[in-house]
Amino acid sequence: MLDGFLADVMRSRQELLMGNALLRQQLIVASRKVKRQIFEARERGFVVLLASLLPRWRNALMLVKPDTVLRWHRQGFRLFCYARPNR
């Protein structure tokens, strides 16, 4: 517990806010009254965005595995690249 506190003291305010936003998003999904929590497309995008901005994003994941976030990132990249009209 002390290690986590000392690590948080060394983080910037922006990093703490993004980490909190990532945790809050997972709490929103976890609070749904369903058997299996499913992230909607916009929520996946938000998690991927925060993970790309947060250096220690793996530490803030509770509901999904890091591999899942990386898969969502690759899927979004494919959609971005292949959905654009040919020039």
Buried (B, 14 or more C-beta within 10 A) or exposed (E): EEEEEEEEEEBEEEBEEBBEBBBEBBEEBEEEEEEEEEBEEEBBBBBBBBBEEBEEBEBBBEBBEEEBBEBBBEEBEEEEEEEEEEE
